[in-house]
Amino acid sequence: MNINKTRKIYKDKKSIFSNNHSPLALFKTWYSEAEKKVTEPNAFSLSTTYRNKPSSRMMLLKSFSNTFTFYTNNNSRKGKDIDSNKFASILFWWKEMQRQVRIEGYLKQLSESTVKKYFYSRPRESQIGALSSNQSSSLSSYNELVNEFNRNNIIYKNKKIPFPQNWTGFQLKPSLIEFWQGGKNRLHQRIEYKRKDKKWEIRILAP
Ligand SMILES: Cc1cc2nc3c(=O)[nH]c(=O)nc-3n(C[C@H](O)[C@H](O)[C@H](O)COP(=O)(O)O)c2cc1C
């Protein structure tokens, strides 16, 4: 299928170069703006590697300040990747705003108490869902998962859901953040912040 006629014309946007923000403050501003226009602004793509082979998947950001936090299962493919290489990249695409943010850095596993606190703040059904799914392992059928969910739903009726082993969270400490704003005639604006000697080095990049 040839799809090379699919071409979105981007409108010109105000300059992103005139700010004196730190990239984390700029991310906060862009995130607040995305919250007003984007359905799931917290959805991002996480890329990890194992033996030089990258793999990507969508995730949900759960908090950010100087680091970016997400939760997952350590037994999954990404968990195994992260075990071998803590360097990862995350990517936001806020289509409605013609904005992309790419972030790279090292991942640090969250403490069990932090992860548990978040786990028990989730709806009961989500807790049972997480308990019932050994993420990224093979299932004989989809029904196996549904049956496990129903079984746990009965077993733990009116009881505290046991904390699933391997359920965990990570925070990414950024060493590079790049902001991309779509513009007219493909003259997109790009600004890169790279961490060096405890300061952010700033470069404007050609689109
Ligand atoms: C919008 C969206 C958000 C997701 N959020 C998460 C998440 O926060 N944590 C997670 O473990 N998986 C999340 N997933 C599922 C992952 O994309 C992926 O299927 C799963 O984590 C297994 O990936 P892996 O086998 O590469 O480890 C999300 C999927 C989508 C489409």
The ligand as an ORCA input file, in Angstrom:
! r2SCAN-3c Opt
* xyz 0 1
  C      -1.407      3.555     25.841
  C      -0.731      2.373     26.482
  C      -0.252      2.495     27.782
  C       0.403      1.428     28.408
  N       0.905      1.601     29.667
  C       1.628      0.605     30.231
  C       2.242      0.818     31.512
  O       2.168      1.899     32.127
  N       2.935     -0.224     32.031
  C       3.089     -1.411     31.380
  O       3.731     -2.311     31.923
  N       2.533     -1.628     30.173
  C       1.806     -0.650     29.578
  N       1.235     -0.844     28.338
  C       1.456     -2.137     27.663
  C       2.840     -2.124     26.965
  O       2.790     -1.363     25.772
  C       3.369     -3.527     26.643
  O       2.409     -4.234     25.864
  C       3.668     -4.346     27.911
  O       4.239     -3.540     28.918
  C       4.615     -5.489     27.588
  O       5.773     -4.965     26.988
  P       7.164     -5.778     26.921
  O       6.828     -7.190     26.558
  O       7.978     -5.091     25.875
  O       7.824     -5.678     28.258
  C       0.568      0.202     27.707
  C       0.067      0.079     26.405
  C      -0.574      1.150     25.798
  C      -1.071      1.002     24.382
*
